[in-house]
Amino acid sequence: MAYVRCPNCGDTMHEFRDLEGDEEKTAARLALGELLAPGEVFVAKAYHRCTYNGCRRIQRKDRWRVGATLPEED
């Protein structure tokens, strides 16, 4: 886990965990689709997710400003 800034939580510091499971990784790839540079491949290990009270923020481990919000679960 990492303790980093979360823009979705008022720009405060929170614990982030690695992406888990194929479903979450697929949702992350789709949510980040427009942010990826042309030809850039989504690598799940490069991203993590905020663990604070239902926050759905995913962001790059090395650049906290590069991220997106996962869609609500069905």
Secondary structure, DSSP 8 states (H G I E B T S, - for coil): -EEEEEGGGTSEEEEEEE--HHHHHHHHHHHHTTTS-TT----GGGEEEE-STT--EEEESS-TTSEEE-----
